[in-house]
Amino acid sequence: MFDVNKIRSDFPILSRKVNGQPLVYFDNAATSQTPVQVIDVITDYYTRLNSNIHRGVHKLSQEATEAYEAARKTIQNHFNAAHAHEIIFTAGTTESINLIATGYTNILQPGDELLISALEHHSNIVPWQMLCERTGAILKVIPMTQLGTLDSNAFETLLNEKTRLIFVNHVSNALGTVNPIEEIIQKGHAVGAEVLIDGAQACPHIKPDVQALDADYYVTSAHKLCGPTGVGMLYGKSSLLNQLPPYQGGGEMIATVTFEKTTYADLPHKFEAGTPNIAGGIAFGAALDYMNSIGFEAIATYEATLLDYATEALLKIPGLKIYGEAPEKTAVISFNVEGIHPYDIGSILDQMGIAVRTGHHCAQPIMDFYQIPGTIRASFSFYNTKEEIDRLVVGLQKAIAMLQ
Amino acid sequence: METITEKQQEVIEEFSLFEDWMQRYEYMIDLGKSLPLISEEHKTEDNIIKGCQSKVWVHAGLEDDRLVFTADSDAIITKGIIAILIRVFSNQPPKAILEAQTDFIDQIGLKEHLSPTRANGLVSMIKQIKMYAVAYQTQLN
């Protein structure tokens, strides 16, 4: 049974006051809050297990290694990857993308085509632009529609035998649009392209099955789904990961080292140079366990009621326009109020203890498409309530009265 | 002619009369709405400071050994803070601007707007004011 009050009691930060008011946290798409179950795992790691993994013969190292590898297994099960070694621990989505982009440097040929979508976050744009500069490959963009969805007809006309890689987010961070990644993967594969899905915004709301999707690469960050910052993962099919060169050189990623020649370790260690974020990796696993204990279906159902409730309430405010009206979207509302700059509204809401995001959300091309400087983005999580949405509405009315 | 320190003191005293954040913000919003801060010819791409949040335009010119600033922003609260900065720093000798402290902003409860994480262009604006002061001071020497 989904009990939001019980869930809220798991999150110590939600009882905090901000500017004298109880915190209303609607910036979940930027980072989610951390339940005590995850905080305890981090504390426990530094209290009982702290040591270096994969090489100590002593007890602490063994226990820490077991906990870290158990977390990898948890992540594998969560995403239904075929093998645990297809899960690479990274610093987060951005590093995962850079790892792949760097890996293709010597694989691509000049004139090869890469497709990205118009809905991407800067971190799923810039690494590919840099890859194109290194290789002479060409970056093409799948355009978007006024509703904030991808133009699937245009996508098909962009596909051809030169298309080597396609990068699309599962869910748009700025608008909440859920993209038809199944179809994109299928059609991409039909022309021989490999497809990377940026799941940073999807994973807090949706439980992806990478085998059912047939995704070549799927990347995400722990801090969007109740885990800590600074850790994330790269899923890749082992056949593809095996053909990529290592990303960084260092300890842990080697098999043998001599001054003449070094041979590399097998997956996943080949891509995990140096001492990793051990506590972070273990806590990532704990965060998935926590979310699964609530259940992604229950989360999706509850968040959909929040989204509907908020959409209806916000649209009653005169002059308020919502950007991103895809039929399928996660609990994110990006909006503006006519004649008022998003920064002004965000600043006033902050005074009332309400945390929203304002600005371009690291997706400037989307803002350019709508010809706006930015939006106010309220992003909801399963621990938010309708009462908090009421406070947002009252706060907005007050801010508008002050600013108009 | 009032010094920068005197002007800062004046602003601090004015703000101390406000009872809560709403009065402070309403005052800034009024400042932001009312002041003509920059002439259109100076609202150029060269004079723009791009923040993630709001844009700021700054222009400086020398009038009788004093540095006069005009500026603008697309966000009203940012513009209100600009109006306060201009009131304090404009029409002052470059040397005085160079030597001036900026912590009065903390004392009037607007510190958060000067945080680099706000990315609203104001931090860069203060840097820009100081840079102009350096440049014109060199010119005067």
HADDOCK unambig.tbl for C-alpha pairs under 7 A between the chains (distance, minus, plus):
assign (segid A and resid 341 and name CA) (segid B and resid 75 and name CA) 5.30 0.50 0.50
assign (segid A and resid 343 and name CA) (segid B and resid 53 and name CA) 6.10 0.50 0.50
assign (segid A and resid 343 and name CA) (segid B and resid 54 and name CA) 6.69 0.50 0.50
assign (segid A and resid 343 and name CA) (segid B and resid 75 and name CA) 6.46 0.50 0.50
assign (segid A and resid 344 and name CA) (segid B and resid 75 and name CA) 6.14 0.50 0.50
assign (segid A and resid 344 and name CA) (segid B and resid 76 and name CA) 6.45 0.50 0.50
assign (segid A and resid 344 and name CA) (segid B and resid 77 and name CA) 5.77 0.50 0.50
assign (segid A and resid 358 and name CA) (segid B and resid 53 and name CA) 6.83 0.50 0.50
assign (segid A and resid 359 and name CA) (segid B and resid 52 and name CA) 5.92 0.50 0.50
assign (segid A and resid 359 and name CA) (segid B and resid 53 and name CA) 4.66 0.50 0.50
assign (segid A and resid 360 and name CA) (segid B and resid 52 and name CA) 6.65 0.50 0.50
assign (segid A and resid 402 and name CA) (segid B and resid 26 and name CA) 6.60 0.50 0.50
assign (segid A and resid 403 and name CA) (segid B and resid 29 and name CA) 6.81 0.50 0.50
